[in-house]
Amino acid sequence: MEKETQGQHRGPRRRGRRPTPPDPGSGPVGAFADRLWRLKQDAGAPSYEEMSVRLGAAASKSSLAAAAQGRSLPSWETTWEFVRVLAVDRLGHDPRATEKEWRDRWIRTRAAGQPTDTTSAADVAPEPAAETATAAGVMPEPAGVAATSTASEATPRSATGEVEEPGRARRRRVGVGVGAAVAALAGAVLAVVMVDRQTGGSNAGVTPPVAASPDHDDSRFEGDITYPDGSLVPPDSSFTKVWRIRNTGTVPWANRYLARVNDAPCQAPTAVAIPQTSPGEAVDIAVTVRTPSKPGHCKIYWKMADEQGRTHFPLKRPVFLDVRVGGS
């Protein structure tokens, strides 16, 4: 009877704490995280583990979870993987439009989250009087002129020797400057017209230059050469994974590599060199992987990058290995 009473007071077992939504009012980073959170809810609220493992986000579940907490701004790579598997793969949004929308939003958030620089004297907003003068077409004097002006400059005189008001004299100086600029511009236009008349005023018979077509950088994944997805590998051993990728663009690949973008129980290099590949050629890329001593599951993602660290083909899914670690 006593055990039954204790059991009644215990209630149902908790299955884990529910994630706490970010606070959009905490600042730009919190508002950005709130948008990620709402996107996740719109996509059916999959778990972060499901996003990383089953939906194919090239980021660890801890990185995805941190992105939607609002404590710090996630990297663009983590942000895009978060958005890609939900907005593009699950909700069917246009990949290019989605990538541009979220990248612009991420850039604005990063800029808003930076500390404000100390304002210098040159950046101080002008006094209302100066604003009124500018709006009326009168250029205000540079800072410090009034303090260093001589008495004769403070009370300018006209050609007849009469004292002029400072404002009128200043407007006269501005008017003379503007008139000189207009005259110079008119002379330049007249010179162009004269040259055009001398050459016949026509481009007849002249072949316009043909604009060169822009370079096109693109790739196509052609398959797993070794260890296809789901392969079983023994614990505490090494194996070599090989992918085949074709250069389908017009840009030669030089000094590029595959950059690892997530962590896994298996040990693998953070960068894998890509042999130089000409347009139209296929290349086999190999990486040596070490399995852990205990059974488990390893899924590691890589994205192509160059020697400056720039990610190529952000809209394409990363290449990855997906193996099971265990006995036969």
C-alpha positions in Angstrom: 0.0 0.0 0.0 2.8 2.3 0.8 4.5 1.6 -2.5 1.3 2.3 -4.4 0.9 5.7 -2.7 4.5 6.6 -3.5 3.9 5.6 -7.1 0.8 7.9 -7.3 2.8 10.9 -6.1 5.7 10.2 -8.6 3.5 10.8 -11.6 4.5 10.0 -15.2 8.2 9.8 -16.1 9.6 12.8 -17.9 11.0 12.1 -21.3 13.4 15.0 -21.2 13.2 18.8 -21.0 11.4 20.6 -23.8 13.7 23.0 -25.6 13.2 26.6 -24.6 12.3 29.0 -27.5 14.8 31.9 -27.9 13.8 35.4 -26.9 13.3 37.6 -30.0 13.4 40.7 -27.8 16.9 40.0 -26.5 18.6 41.6 -29.5 19.5 40.9 -33.1 21.0 37.4 -32.4 17.9 36.4 -30.4 15.6 37.6 -33.2 17.6 35.6 -35.7 17.4 32.5 -33.6 13.7 33.0 -33.2 13.3 32.9 -37.0 15.3 29.6 -37.1 13.1 28.3 -34.3 9.9 29.2 -36.1 11.2 27.7 -39.4 11.8 24.4 -37.4 8.2 24.5 -36.1 6.8 25.2 -39.6 8.7 22.1 -40.9 7.1 19.8 -38.3 9.6 20.4 -35.4 12.0 17.5 -36.2 14.6 16.9 -33.5 18.1 18.2 -34.0 19.4 14.6 -34.2 16.9 13.9 -37.0 18.0 17.0 -38.8 21.6 15.9 -38.6 21.3 12.2 -39.3 18.1 11.5 -41.3 17.6 14.8 -43.1 21.2 15.2 -43.9 22.3 18.5 -42.4 26.0 18.8 -42.6 26.3 19.9 -39.0 26.2 18.2 -35.6 23.0 18.2 -33.6 24.7 20.3 -30.9 25.7 23.0 -33.5 22.1 23.0 -34.8 20.7 23.3 -31.3 23.0 26.1 -30.4 22.0 28.0 -33.6 18.4 28.3 -32.3 19.2 29.2 -28.7 20.1 32.9 -29.4 23.2 33.0 -27.3 25.6 33.6 -30.2 25.3 34.0 -33.9 26.0 30.6 -35.7 28.4 30.4 -38.6 26.9 30.9 -42.0 27.7 27.2 -42.8 25.7 26.0 -39.8 22.9 28.4 -40.6 22.6 27.3 -44.2 22.5 23.6 -43.3 19.8 24.4 -40.7 17.7 26.2 -43.3 18.5 24.0 -46.2 17.1 20.7 -44.8 14.0 22.4 -43.5 13.1 25.2 -45.9 14.4 23.7 -49.1 14.3 19.9 -48.6 11.3 19.6 -46.4 9.1 22.6 -47.2 10.1 22.8 -50.9 11.2 26.5 -51.0 13.3 27.7 -53.9 17.0 27.0 -53.0 18.5 30.1 -54.5 15.9 32.5 -53.3 16.1 30.9 -49.8 19.9 31.1 -49.7 19.9 34.8 -50.6 17.1 35.6 -48.2 18.8 33.9 -45.2 22.3 35.0 -46.1 21.2 38.7 -46.3 19.5 38.2 -42.9 22.6 36.6 -41.4 24.8 39.4 -42.7 22.5 42.1 -41.2 22.4 40.2 -37.9 26.2 40.0 -37.8 26.6 43.7 -38.6 24.0 44.6 -35.9 25.7 42.5 -33.3 29.1 44.2 -33.6 30.0 46.8 -31.0 29.4 50.4 -32.0 32.6 52.3 -32.7 33.3 55.5 -30.8 31.9 58.4 -32.8 34.6 60.8 -33.9 34.2 64.6 -34.2 33.8 64.3 -38.0 30.9 61.9 -37.6 28.9 64.2 -35.3 25.6 65.3 -36.8 25.6 69.0 -37.8 23.8 71.6 -35.7 20.3 72.5 -36.9 21.5 75.9 -38.2 24.0 74.1 -40.5 21.3 71.7 -41.7 19.1 74.7 -42.6 21.9 76.3 -44.5 22.6 73.2 -46.5 19.0 72.6 -47.3 18.8 76.1 -48.7 21.7 75.4 -51.1 24.4 77.1 -49.0 27.4 75.1 -48.2 28.4 75.4 -44.5 31.9 76.5 -43.6 34.2 73.7 -42.5 34.7 73.3 -38.8 37.2 75.7 -37.3 37.0 78.4 -40.0 35.2 80.9 -37.8 37.8 80.6 -35.1 40.7 81.3 -37.4 39.2 83.9 -39.7 40.5 87.4 -39.7 38.4 90.5 -39.1 38.4 91.4 -42.8 37.1 87.9 -43.7 34.4 88.1 -41.1 33.1 91.4 -42.7 33.5 90.9 -46.5 33.1 93.9 -48.7 31.6 94.2 -52.2 33.4 95.7 -55.2 32.0 99.1 -54.3 33.5 98.9 -50.8 30.2 98.4 -49.0 30.0 95.9 -46.2 28.1 92.8 -47.2 26.3 90.4 -45.0 28.3 87.2 -44.3 25.5 85.1 -45.7 25.3 87.0 -49.0 29.1 86.9 -49.5 29.1 83.2 -48.8 26.3 82.6 -51.3 28.2 84.7 -53.9 31.3 82.5 -53.4 29.2 79.4 -53.8 27.4 80.8 -56.9 30.7 81.6 -58.6 32.0 78.1 -57.8 28.9 76.5 -59.2 29.0 78.7 -62.3 32.6 77.7 -63.0 31.7 74.0 -62.6 28.7 74.4 -65.0 30.9 76.1 -67.6 33.5 73.4 -67.4 30.9 70.7 -67.9 29.4 72.5 -70.9 32.8 72.8 -72.5 33.4 69.0 -72.0 30.0 68.3 -73.6 30.8 70.6 -76.6 34.2 68.9 -77.1 32.5 65.5 -77.2 29.9 66.8 -79.8 32.7 68.2 -82.0 34.6 64.9 -81.9 31.5 63.0 -82.7 30.8 65.3 -85.7 34.4 64.9 -87.0 34.0 61.1 -86.9 30.7 61.2 -88.8 28.5 60.9 -85.7 27.8 57.3 -86.5 29.1 53.9 -85.6 28.1 52.4 -88.9 30.5 49.8 -90.0 32.1 49.4 -86.6 31.7 46.0 -85.0 30.9 46.4 -81.3 33.0 44.3 -79.0 31.5 41.0 -78.0 31.2 40.5 -74.2 33.0 37.4 -73.0 30.8 34.8 -71.4 31.4 34.6 -67.7 33.1 31.6 -66.2 30.9 28.9 -64.9 32.0 26.8 -61.9 30.0 23.7 -61.4 30.3 20.0 -60.3 28.4 16.8 -60.4 28.7 13.9 -57.9 29.1 10.6 -59.8 29.2 8.1 -57.0 30.9 6.3 -54.2 33.8 4.2 -55.5 34.4 2.5 -52.1 32.4 1.9 -49.0 28.9 2.9 -50.2 26.4 4.2 -47.6 25.6 1.7 -44.9 28.8 -0.3 -45.2 29.9 -2.2 -42.2 33.5 -1.6 -41.0 35.2 -3.2 -38.0 36.0 -1.2 -34.9 39.5 0.2 -34.3 40.5 0.0 -37.9 41.3 2.2 -40.9 39.6 2.3 -44.3 39.8 4.6 -47.3 36.7 6.2 -48.7 36.7 7.3 -52.3 34.2 9.5 -54.1 34.1 10.5 -57.8 33.2 14.1 -58.8 33.2 15.6 -62.2 34.1 19.2 -63.1 31.0 20.2 -65.2 31.9 23.9 -65.4 34.4 26.0 -67.4 36.8 26.8 -64.4 39.8 24.5 -63.7 40.0 23.3 -60.2 43.3 24.1 -58.6 44.3 24.3 -55.0 41.0 23.1 -53.8 40.1 20.7 -51.0 37.2 19.1 -49.2 36.6 20.8 -45.8 35.0 18.7 -43.1 32.0 20.5 -41.6 30.9 18.2 -38.7 32.2 15.9 -36.0 31.7 12.2 -35.7 33.0 9.2 -33.7 35.3 8.3 -36.6 38.6 10.1 -37.0 39.1 11.9 -40.3 41.2 14.9 -41.5 39.6 18.3 -41.6 40.8 18.9 -45.1 41.2 16.5 -48.1 43.2 17.7 -51.1 41.5 17.6 -54.5 43.8 16.8 -57.4 43.9 19.5 -60.1 40.9 18.9 -62.4 40.2 20.5 -65.8 36.7 21.2 -67.1 35.0 18.1 -68.2 37.3 15.8 -66.2 36.3 13.5 -63.4 38.4 13.1 -60.3 38.6 10.5 -57.5 39.0 12.0 -54.1 40.2 9.7 -51.3 40.2 10.1 -47.5 41.5 7.8 -44.9 39.2 7.3 -41.9 39.9 5.6 -38.5 36.9 3.9 -36.7 36.4 4.1 -32.9 37.0 1.1 -30.7 33.3 0.7 -29.9 30.4 -0.1 -32.3 28.4 2.9 -33.5 27.6 5.0 -36.6 29.8 7.4 -38.5 28.5 10.1 -40.9 30.9 12.8 -41.9 30.3 15.6 -44.4 32.7 17.6 -46.5 32.2 20.7 -48.7 34.5 21.9 -51.5 36.6 25.0 -50.6 39.6 26.9 -52.0 42.9 28.0 -50.5 41.2 31.3 -49.3 38.7 29.2 -47.3 35.8 30.2 -49.5 33.1 27.5 -49.8 32.1 26.5 -53.3 28.6 25.3 -54.4 26.8 26.3 -51.2 23.5 25.2 -52.7 24.6 21.7 -53.4 24.5 18.9 -50.8 27.9 18.0 -49.3 29.6 14.8 -50.1 29.7 12.4 -47.1 30.5 9.0 -45.8 28.0 6.9 -43.9 29.2 3.7 -42.3 28.3 1.4 -39.5 31.0 0.4 -37.0 30.7 -3.1 -35.6 31.5 -6.8 -35.9 30.4 -9.0 -38.8 
